[in-house]
Amino acid sequence: MPADWTTLRWGILGSGTMAKIYADALRHAEAAALVAVATRGAPSAEIAARFHGARVVSGYDALLADPEIDAVYIATPHPSHVQWAIRAAEAGKHVVCEKPIGVNAAEAMAAFEAARKAGTFMMEAFMYRFHPQTARLVDLVRAGEIGKVKLIRATFGFDKAFESGHRLYADGHAGGGILEVGCYTMSMVRLLAGAAAGESFLEPVKVVGTAKQAETGVDAVAVASVEFANGILAQLSTSIALDQDNVVHVIGTKGRIEIEKPWLAAGREGGTVPIRVVSTGGEVRIVAIDDPKWLYAHEIEAAGAAIRDGGQEVAPPGVSWADSIGNMRALDAWRQSIGLVFEFEKPEAARPPLAGRPLKFARTGRMRTRRMPGADKPVSVLAMGTADITSMTQVAALLDAYYEAGGNLFDTAWIYGAGRADRLLGHWLHSRGVRGDVLVIGKGAHSPLCYPDVISRQLDDSLERLKTGNLDVYMMHRDNPAIPVGEFVDAIDAEVGKGRIRSYGFSNWSLARFDEAVAYAERTGKVRPTSLSNNFSLAVMLEPVWAGGMSVSDDASKERLRRGDIGLYAWSSQARGFFTDLAGPDKRGNPELVRSWYSERNFERRRRTAELGEKRNKSLNQVALAYCLHQAFPVVPLIGPLTPGELSDSLGALEIELTPEEVLWLEA
């Protein structure tokens, strides 16, 4: 070890079996020392004896507040992994979290985003990935020892007799084989499929599973067939109610590799373990891996080395953040295939914040506000779109983070996900108790159901789903030019009179038709529209992304908007990926991007965006969003991040100040 190496001081959250295993390994790892163990309840003589030499602390928060702790190992039950990973990062502690790092991919992303923000290290603990046996296996595959890999088999299962309430069988503890040990099999086949492709890991293109469920609903025995883009197939098997052979076989065109002990290798205290390489002719070669080091000491030392070097994640063959998130996505697909959703994941459960503490509304943060026509309170300059959010965990990760960043404006629609967006947003608003602090934009009457009598009926649905009595801003989602504009204004005005709509406007309406509605309202004494939701972005939309979509990015539209009487809520404000690596003159794999955004003028704007971004150390997406925020008319971009990282990237646009001259220069 380097001469200036400093011993890392460890704490452990939890005092169960895994905590004891990790504590024993810490005593055999270099430059590591166990300082304290935290229990949920009061310390006891029994716990003190199990963790001899370590302080026993009452309560996990107390350990996280301990200045003598540098890093923590999280050995709590599965559903609390994300909570304590986030809380540890917020406390400035480095984290090694027992697998799985979250119950689903959304939890994993939230945990890693907390570490990114805190500047701390975080790693999911798959100890087998750090053993020399795994490294040698990867080398054999990459070297073509068995030719071209075609099939991988991985099994991990044991027989635990059913006990009502035991965490392995408990829905509330995210029990079942897939998350308990099936995560190892998925991690391994992704690693080996990647090795065959010369990558650190590879994501599957298809996961199809089946299972026998216990009476509690969790998977007792589960299998999966997995397919990768490079043609490799994998068969996975896991269980908590059946002893299995617990092996890995890699089969190629010239033979196969057999790993008899892939998960625990030579055992927790080290030793020798064989890898069998069998040629197609039957010749057997034994590759012996002799390793005296304690199994879990490998990952402890790898984490310590990364922390010492200032890294936030480990390098391959360790489990990077992207690797962990990809593994959780694959496990999500496996569970989805067998229909396993834990009760606490369902929208009706109204899941609390992932960090396990009340939300903190940070109006003093980067988020600015502005007055928008028709809105009865200042709105945040970025609105959170909900169209593509699919789960309550994703809602908890994204909407909580947006709200804590100072965001108070949410966009939904009757048609999004056949009502899913309304329902998820409604559960979030109700469970967080923040309806009075935020504003909701709702939309209805999308084509082909674009008629005046539809407005009231769909509004009934949305208000029920959203668990609220009114919408702050209502917008017709499309226009039907065959209907006189006055009929739409009359129908909406009636809902304003009932108190179910506070202000209104139109989405994907022409400015001429909008002004016609304004004139009718003023002529007849009705409430006038004040809001418009059309596309607006630095890249000018050439063809509608969706049928009936309209843009106001042209010069004539911007001139009309400068009158300031229309509040623009701009969709696709970042041009749907045009300002990311997905786009480029030679990148034509995305038909939507090519059709709607590819033009010489837009590519020149993209080039200038990159030039300015390099000067400001900001991404193209951030500069493109900042362009929208620096217009001479009231505009709020709608953003639709799907991960906490994407949300953080968008929030970075708030740090960019553009002069009027720079705005004009970006327009090329």
C-alpha positions in Angstrom: 0.0 0.0 0.0 1.2 3.6 -0.6 3.2 5.1 2.3 0.7 8.0 2.7 -2.3 5.7 3.0 -4.7 6.6 5.8 -6.8 4.0 7.6 -10.4 4.3 6.7 -12.7 4.4 9.7 -15.8 2.3 9.2 -19.2 2.2 10.8 -21.9 -0.4 10.1 -25.6 0.3 10.0 -27.3 -2.9 11.3 -26.2 -5.7 13.5 -27.5 -8.8 11.7 -25.7 -11.6 9.8 -24.3 -9.5 7.0 -23.1 -6.9 9.5 -21.2 -9.6 11.4 -19.6 -11.0 8.2 -18.5 -7.5 7.1 -17.1 -6.7 10.6 -15.0 -9.9 10.5 -13.7 -9.0 7.0 -12.8 -5.4 8.1 -10.4 -6.9 10.6 -8.6 -8.7 7.8 -8.6 -5.8 5.3 -5.7 -3.4 4.9 -6.1 0.2 5.9 -9.5 -0.3 7.4 -10.8 -0.2 10.9 -14.2 -0.9 12.4 -15.1 2.0 14.8 -18.8 1.6 15.5 -21.9 -0.4 14.8 -25.4 1.1 14.9 -28.5 -0.7 16.0 -32.2 0.3 15.7 -32.8 -0.2 19.4 -30.8 0.0 22.6 -27.3 -1.5 22.7 -27.0 -4.8 24.4 -24.2 -6.9 25.8 -24.9 -9.6 23.2 -24.4 -7.1 20.3 -21.3 -5.7 21.9 -19.8 -9.2 22.2 -20.5 -10.0 18.5 -18.7 -6.8 17.4 -15.9 -6.9 20.0 -13.8 -3.8 20.0 -16.4 -1.6 18.2 -18.6 1.0 19.9 -22.3 0.1 19.7 -24.5 3.1 18.9 -28.2 3.4 19.4 -29.8 4.7 16.2 -28.5 5.0 12.6 -28.6 8.8 12.6 -26.3 8.8 15.6 -23.7 6.9 13.8 -24.0 9.1 10.7 -23.4 12.1 12.9 -20.3 10.6 14.4 -17.2 12.6 13.2 -15.0 9.6 13.8 -16.7 7.6 11.0 -15.4 8.1 7.4 -17.4 5.3 5.6 -20.4 3.2 6.4 -21.5 -0.3 5.3 -25.3 -0.6 5.1 -26.6 -4.0 6.3 -30.3 -3.1 6.8 -33.3 -4.8 5.1 -33.7 -4.2 1.4 -36.4 -1.5 1.5 -34.3 0.8 3.7 -31.2 0.6 1.7 -32.0 3.7 -0.4 -33.0 5.7 2.7 -29.8 5.2 4.5 -27.6 5.4 1.4 -29.1 8.9 0.8 -28.9 9.9 4.5 -25.3 8.7 4.7 -24.3 10.7 1.6 -26.0 13.8 2.9 -24.0 13.3 6.1 -20.8 13.3 4.1 -20.1 9.6 4.6 -18.8 7.2 2.0 -21.1 4.3 1.4 -20.8 0.6 0.6 -24.4 -0.7 0.5 -25.3 -4.4 0.6 -27.0 -5.6 -2.5 -29.4 -4.7 -3.9 -28.7 -1.0 -3.5 -32.4 -0.4 -4.1 -35.6 -2.3 -4.5 -35.8 -1.0 -8.1 -33.8 1.1 -10.5 -35.5 4.4 -9.5 -34.2 3.9 -5.9 -30.7 3.1 -7.2 -30.6 6.2 -9.2 -31.8 8.3 -6.3 -29.1 6.9 -4.1 -26.3 7.6 -6.5 -27.6 11.1 -7.3 -27.3 11.8 -3.5 -23.7 10.7 -3.6 -23.0 12.8 -6.7 -24.4 15.9 -5.1 -22.5 15.3 -1.8 -19.2 14.4 -3.6 -19.0 11.1 -1.7 -18.2 7.6 -2.7 -20.9 5.0 -3.1 -20.9 1.3 -4.2 -23.2 -1.6 -4.3 -21.7 -4.6 -2.5 -21.3 -7.5 -4.9 -18.3 -9.1 -3.2 -17.8 -11.8 -6.0 -16.9 -9.0 -8.5 -13.7 -8.3 -6.6 -12.4 -11.8 -6.3 -9.5 -12.9 -8.5 -11.7 -15.8 -9.8 -14.1 -13.3 -11.5 -11.3 -11.3 -13.0 -9.7 -14.5 -14.4 -13.1 -15.6 -15.8 -13.5 -12.3 -17.6 -10.0 -12.6 -19.0 -10.8 -16.1 -20.4 -13.9 -14.9 -22.1 -12.3 -11.8 -23.6 -9.3 -13.9 -24.8 -11.7 -16.2 -26.8 -10.7 -19.3 -24.7 -13.9 -21.0 -25.7 -14.5 -19.2 -29.0 -17.6 -17.1 -29.5 -19.8 -17.1 -26.4 -23.4 -18.2 -27.2 -25.0 -19.2 -23.9 -24.5 -18.4 -20.2 -26.2 -20.3 -17.4 -26.2 -18.9 -13.8 -28.0 -20.3 -10.7 -28.2 -19.2 -7.1 -30.7 -20.6 -4.8 -31.2 -22.2 -1.4 -34.0 -23.7 0.6 -35.3 -21.7 3.5 -38.3 -23.3 5.1 -41.3 -21.0 5.0 -41.8 -18.9 8.1 -44.5 -16.3 8.3 -43.0 -12.9 8.8 -39.5 -13.9 7.9 -37.9 -11.2 5.8 -37.2 -13.6 2.9 -40.9 -14.3 2.5 -42.2 -10.8 3.6 -43.7 -8.5 1.0 -42.9 -5.5 3.2 -39.2 -6.5 3.3 -39.0 -6.9 -0.5 -38.5 -10.7 -0.1 -38.1 -13.4 -2.7 -35.3 -14.9 -4.6 -34.8 -12.3 -7.4 -33.7 -9.5 -5.1 -32.0 -11.7 -2.5 -29.7 -13.7 -4.7 -31.1 -13.6 -8.3 -29.4 -10.2 -8.4 -26.1 -12.0 -8.5 -27.0 -14.1 -11.5 -28.2 -11.1 -13.5 -25.0 -9.2 -12.5 -22.9 -12.1 -13.7 -24.5 -12.7 -17.1 -24.4 -8.9 -17.8 -20.7 -8.9 -16.9 -19.9 -11.9 -19.1 -22.0 -10.7 -22.0 -20.1 -7.5 -21.8 -16.7 -9.2 -21.6 -17.5 -11.1 -24.8 -18.3 -7.7 -26.5 -15.2 -6.1 -25.1 -17.2 -4.0 -22.7 -17.4 -3.7 -18.9 -21.0 -5.0 -19.0 -23.9 -5.3 -21.4 -27.6 -4.6 -20.9 -30.1 -7.2 -22.0 -32.5 -6.4 -24.8 -35.1 -8.9 -23.5 -35.9 -10.4 -20.1 -38.7 -13.0 -19.9 -39.3 -14.7 -16.6 -41.7 -17.1 -14.8 -42.0 -18.0 -11.1 -43.6 -20.0 -8.4 -44.7 -17.6 -5.7 -45.0 -18.2 -2.0 -48.3 -17.6 -0.2 -47.1 -14.1 0.7 -46.8 -13.3 -3.0 -43.0 -13.1 -3.3 -41.1 -15.3 -5.7 -40.1 -18.6 -4.0 -38.5 -20.0 -7.2 -37.9 -17.9 -10.3 -36.2 -18.4 -13.7 -35.5 -16.0 -16.5 -34.4 -16.1 -20.1 -32.2 -13.2 -21.1 -31.1 -12.0 -24.6 -28.3 -9.6 -25.4 -27.8 -7.5 -28.5 -24.6 -9.4 -29.4 -26.7 -12.6 -29.7 -25.7 -14.1 -26.4 -28.5 -15.9 -24.5 -28.6 -16.5 -20.8 -30.6 -18.7 -18.5 -31.0 -17.6 -14.9 -32.5 -19.5 -11.9 -32.9 -18.3 -8.3 -34.8 -19.5 -5.3 -35.4 -19.2 -1.5 -37.3 -22.4 -1.3 -35.2 -24.8 -3.4 -31.5 -25.8 -3.1 -29.7 -25.3 -6.4 -26.3 -26.2 -7.7 -25.2 -22.5 -7.6 -22.9 -22.5 -10.6 -22.0 -20.5 -13.7 -21.4 -22.1 -17.1 -20.2 -20.1 -20.1 -20.7 -22.0 -23.4 -19.0 -21.0 -26.6 -18.3 -22.3 -30.1 -15.0 -24.0 -28.9 -15.9 -25.3 -25.5 -17.2 -24.1 -22.1 -16.1 -22.7 -18.8 -17.5 -24.1 -15.6 -17.4 -22.1 -12.3 -18.3 -24.4 -9.4 -18.3 -21.7 -6.8 -19.0 -18.4 -8.5 -20.4 -16.5 -5.6 -18.4 -17.4 -2.5 -15.3 -18.6 -4.4 -12.9 -20.2 -2.0 -15.0 -19.2 1.0 -15.2 -16.2 3.3 -11.7 -16.8 4.7 -9.9 -17.5 1.4 -8.3 -20.5 -0.2 -8.0 -22.2 -3.6 -10.9 -22.5 -6.1 -10.8 -24.1 -9.6 -12.1 -22.9 -13.0 -12.8 -25.7 -15.4 -12.2 -25.0 -19.1 -13.6 -27.8 -21.2 -12.9 -28.0 -25.0 -15.4 -29.3 -27.5 -13.2 -32.4 -27.7 -13.6 -33.0 -24.0 -10.2 -32.0 -22.9 -10.3 -30.4 -19.4 -7.9 -27.7 -18.2 -8.1 -26.6 -14.6 -7.2 -23.0 -13.9 -6.6 -22.8 -10.1 -7.1 -19.5 -8.3 -5.2 -19.3 -5.1 -6.3 -16.4 -2.9 -5.6 -16.3 0.8 -7.5 -13.0 1.3 -10.8 -13.0 3.1 -13.6 -12.7 0.5 -15.2 -9.5 1.6 -11.8 -7.8 2.3 -11.4 -7.5 -1.5 -14.4 -5.1 -1.9 -13.4 -3.2 1.3 -10.0 -2.5 0.0 -11.3 -1.6 -3.5 -13.6 0.9 -1.9 -10.9 2.3 0.3 -8.5 2.7 -2.7 -11.2 4.6 -4.7 -12.0 6.8 -1.7 -8.3 7.6 -1.2 -8.0 8.6 -4.9 -10.9 10.9 -4.6 -13.2 8.7 -6.7 -17.0 8.4 -6.3 -17.2 4.9 -7.8 -15.1 1.9 -8.4 -13.5 0.9 -11.7 -14.3 -2.4 -13.4 -14.5 -5.2 -12.6 -16.1 -3.5 -9.6 -19.7 -2.4 -9.8 -19.9 1.1 -11.2 -23.0 3.3 -10.8 -24.2 2.6 -14.4 -23.6 -1.1 -13.8 -25.7 -1.1 -10.7 -28.5 0.9 -12.3 -28.5 -1.4 -15.3 -28.7 -4.5 -13.1 -31.7 -3.0 -11.2 -33.4 -2.3 -14.5 -32.9 -5.9 -15.6 -34.3 -7.1 -12.2 -37.2 -4.7 -12.6 -37.9 -6.4 -16.0 -37.7 -9.8 -14.4 -40.1 -8.9 -11.7 -42.5 -7.2 -14.2 -42.4 -10.4 -16.3 -43.7 -12.4 -13.3 -46.1 -9.7 -12.1 -44.4 -9.0 -8.8 -44.9 -5.5 -7.4 -44.4 -5.0 -3.7 -47.3 -3.3 -1.9 -45.1 -0.4 -0.8 -44.3 0.3 -4.5 -47.9 0.7 -5.5 -49.4 4.2 -5.9 -52.0 3.6 -3.3 -49.3 3.1 -0.7 -48.4 6.8 -1.0 -44.8 6.1 -0.4 -43.0 8.7 1.8 -39.8 10.5 0.7 -37.0 8.0 -0.1 -34.7 9.7 2.4 -37.2 8.9 5.1 -37.6 12.5 6.3 -40.0 15.4 5.6 -39.5 17.3 2.4 -37.6 20.6 2.7 -38.8 23.2 0.2 -35.7 25.2 -0.8 -37.0 28.4 -2.2 -33.6 29.9 -1.4 -32.0 27.5 -3.9 -31.2 28.1 -7.5 -34.8 28.0 -8.7 -36.1 31.4 -9.6 -39.8 32.3 -9.9 -41.7 34.6 -12.3 -45.2 35.9 -12.6 -47.2 34.3 -15.4 -50.4 35.7 -16.8 -53.4 34.1 -15.1 -51.4 32.4 -12.2 -52.3 33.6 -8.8 -48.9 33.1 -7.3 -45.3 33.2 -8.6 -44.3 30.0 -10.5 -40.9 28.3 -10.7 -39.1 29.0 -14.0 -39.0 25.3 -14.8 -42.1 23.2 -14.7 -42.0 19.4 -14.0 -43.7 17.3 -16.7 -45.2 14.0 -15.7 -46.1 12.4 -19.0 -43.6 9.6 -19.0 -43.4 8.8 -15.2 -44.4 5.2 -14.7 -44.1 4.3 -11.0 -44.6 5.8 -7.5 -40.9 5.2 -6.7 -39.9 7.3 -9.7 -42.4 9.9 -8.6 -40.9 9.9 -5.1 -37.4 10.3 -6.5 -38.1 13.0 -9.1 -40.9 15.1 -7.7 -39.4 15.2 -4.2 -36.1 16.4 -5.7 -37.8 19.0 -7.9 -39.8 20.3 -5.0 -36.8 20.4 -2.7 -35.0 22.4 -5.4 -37.7 25.0 -5.2 -40.0 23.8 -7.9 -43.7 24.4 -7.5 -45.3 23.8 -11.0 -46.4 20.4 -12.3 -47.8 19.6 -15.7 -50.1 16.7 -16.5 -52.9 15.7 -18.8 -56.0 13.5 -18.9 -54.5 11.4 -21.8 -51.0 10.8 -20.3 -50.6 7.1 -19.7 -54.4 6.6 -19.9 -54.7 8.6 -16.6 -51.5 7.2 -15.0 -49.8 10.6 -14.8 -52.8 12.2 -13.1 -53.1 9.4 -10.6 -49.4 9.3 -9.7 -49.2 13.1 -9.3 -52.4 13.0 -7.3 -51.0 10.4 -4.9 -47.8 12.5 -4.5 -49.7 15.7 -3.8 -51.9 14.0 -1.3 -49.2 12.1 0.5 -46.9 15.1 0.7 -49.6 17.5 1.8 -48.3 20.2 -0.6 -51.3 21.0 -2.8 -51.7 24.5 -1.3 -48.0 25.3 -2.1 -47.9 24.2 -5.7 -49.7 24.8 -9.0 -51.0 22.2 -11.3 -51.4 22.5 -15.1 -53.9 20.0 -16.4 -55.0 19.3 -20.0 -58.0 17.7 -21.7 -60.0 17.4 -24.9 -57.2 15.9 -26.9 -58.1 14.9 -30.5 -60.1 13.0 -31.6 -62.2 13.9 -28.5 -61.8 17.6 -29.1 -65.3 18.9 -28.4 -66.8 21.4 -25.9 -68.9 18.7 -24.1 -65.8 16.6 -23.5 -64.1 19.3 -21.4 -66.3 18.9 -18.3 -66.3 15.0 -18.4 -62.6 14.7 -18.7 -62.1 17.4 -16.0 -64.2 15.2 -13.7 -61.8 12.4 -14.2 -58.6 14.5 -13.8 -59.8 16.2 -10.6 -60.7 12.8 -9.1 -57.4 11.3 -10.1 -55.4 14.3 -8.8 -57.4 14.4 -5.5 -58.0 18.1 -5.9 -60.9 20.4 -6.4 -59.5 22.5 -9.1 -56.7 23.1 -11.6 -54.5 26.2 -11.4 -54.2 26.2 -15.2 -56.4 24.2 -17.6 -55.6 23.9 -21.2 -57.3 22.3 -24.1 -54.8 19.8 -25.4 -55.6 20.3 -29.1 -57.7 22.5 -31.3 -60.7 21.5 -33.5 -61.0 24.3 -36.1 -64.3 22.9 -37.2 -65.8 24.1 -33.9 -66.4 27.9 -33.4 -63.9 29.2 -30.9 -66.7 30.6 -28.8 -68.1 27.2 -27.9 -64.8 26.2 -26.3 -64.6 29.5 -24.4 -68.1 29.1 -23.1 -67.5 25.5 -21.9 -64.3 26.5 -20.1 -65.8 29.7 -18.7 -68.6 27.6 -17.1 -65.9 25.5 -15.3 -64.2 28.7 -14.1 -67.5 29.8 -12.7 -67.8 26.6 -10.7 -64.3 27.1 -9.3 -62.9 24.0 -10.9 -60.5 26.0 -13.2 -58.6 29.1 -11.9 -57.2 30.2 -15.3 -57.0 28.6 -18.7 -55.5 28.5 -22.1 -54.8 26.2 -25.0 -52.1 23.7 -26.0 -51.1 23.4 -29.7 -53.3 26.2 -30.9 -52.2 28.8 -33.5 -51.7 32.3 -32.1 -54.4 33.5 -34.5 -56.9 31.1 -33.1 -55.8 32.0 -29.6 -56.3 35.7 -30.3 -59.8 34.9 -31.7 -60.6 33.2 -28.4 -59.4 36.3 -26.5 -61.5 38.6 -28.7 -64.6 36.4 -28.1 -64.1 36.3 -24.4 -63.7 40.1 -24.1 -66.7 40.7 -26.4 -69.0 38.5 -24.4 -67.8 39.2 -20.9 -66.2 35.8 -20.4 -63.0 35.0 -18.6 -60.2 35.4 -21.2 -57.5 32.8 -21.9 -54.0 33.6 -20.6 -51.9 30.5 -21.3 -50.5 28.7 -24.3 -48.5 25.5 -24.3 -46.8 25.0 -27.7 -43.3 23.9 -28.6 -40.6 26.5 -28.1 -36.9 25.7 -28.2 -33.6 27.0 -29.7 -33.9 24.3 -32.3 -36.8 25.1 -34.6 -39.2 22.2 -35.0 -39.5 21.4 -38.7 -42.3 18.9 -38.6 -44.6 18.2 -35.6 -43.3 15.6 -33.2 -46.9 14.5 -32.7 -49.9 15.1 -35.0 -51.4 18.4 -34.3 -48.3 19.7 -32.4 -47.5 23.4 -33.0 -44.4 25.5 -32.4 -43.9 29.2 -31.7 -40.1 29.3 -32.2 -40.4 31.4 -35.3 -39.6 35.1 -35.3 -43.2 36.2 -36.0 -44.6 34.2 -33.0 -41.9 35.5 -30.7 -42.8 39.0 -31.7 -46.5 38.4 -30.8 -45.5 36.8 -27.5 -43.4 39.9 -26.5 -46.7 41.7 -25.8 -46.6 39.8 -22.5 -50.3 38.9 -22.2 -49.8 35.2 -22.9 -47.9 32.9 -20.6 -46.1 30.3 -22.6 -45.5 26.8 -21.1 -43.1 25.4 -23.7 -43.0 21.7 -24.4 -39.9 20.0 -25.8 -37.9 23.0 -24.8 -34.7 21.0 -25.2 -35.8 19.7 -28.6 -36.2 16.1 -27.5 -32.5 15.1 -27.5 -31.3 17.3 -30.3 -28.8 18.9 -27.9 -27.4 15.5 -26.7 -25.1 12.9 -28.1 -28.1 11.3 -29.8 -28.0 13.9 -32.5 -25.4 15.0 -35.1 -25.2 15.3 -38.9 -23.9 11.7 -39.2 -26.3 10.2 -36.5 -29.5 9.2 -38.2 -30.7 6.3 -36.0 -33.5 8.3 -34.4 -36.2 8.9 -37.1 -38.0 11.5 -34.9 -34.9 13.6 -34.4 -34.1 13.5 -38.1 -37.6 14.3 -39.2 -38.4 17.1 -36.7 -35.1 18.8 -36.0 -32.4 18.1 -38.6 -31.7 21.2 -40.6 -28.6 23.2 -41.5 -29.8 26.1 -39.4 -30.5 23.9 -36.4 -27.1 22.3 -36.6 -25.4 25.7 -36.7 -27.4 26.6 -33.5 -26.2 23.3 -32.0 -22.6 24.1 -32.9 -22.9 27.6 -31.2 -24.5 26.0 -28.2 -21.6 23.6 -27.9 -19.1 26.5 -28.2 -20.9 28.5 -25.5 -21.3 25.5 -23.3 -17.5 24.8 -23.4 -16.8 28.3 -22.3 -19.3 28.1 -19.4 -18.5 24.4 -18.6 -22.1 23.5 -19.2 -23.8 20.8 -21.3 -25.5 21.6 -24.6 -28.8 20.7 -23.0 -28.3 23.2 -20.2 -27.4 26.0 -22.6 -30.4 25.3 -24.8 -32.7 25.4 -21.8 -31.0 28.6 -20.6 -31.9 30.1 -24.0 -35.6 29.6 -23.3 -35.2 31.2 -19.9 -33.8 34.4 -21.3 -36.6 35.4 -23.6 -38.2 38.8 -23.6 -41.7 37.3 -22.9 -43.2 35.2 -20.1 -42.1 31.6 -20.7 -41.7 28.5 -18.5 -40.1 25.5 -20.1 -41.7 22.1 -19.3 -39.0 19.6 -18.5 -39.6 15.8 -18.5 -36.6 14.2 -16.7 -36.9 10.4 -16.1 -34.0 10.1 -13.6 -32.6 12.3 -10.8 -29.5 12.8 -12.9 -31.5 14.2 -15.8 -33.3 16.5 -13.4 -30.0 17.8 -12.0 -28.7 18.4 -15.5 -31.7 20.5 -16.3 -31.4 22.4 -13.0 -27.9 23.3 -14.0 -29.4 25.6 -16.7 -30.4 27.9 -13.8 -26.8 28.8 -13.2 -26.3 30.2 -16.7 -26.8 33.9 -17.4 -27.1 35.0 -21.0 -26.9 38.5 -22.3 -29.4 39.6 -25.0 -26.4 39.6 -27.5 -25.6 36.0 -26.6 -29.3 35.0 -27.1 -29.2 36.5 -30.6 -25.9 34.9 -31.4 -27.2 31.5 -30.4 -30.0 32.0 -32.9 -27.4 32.2 -35.7 
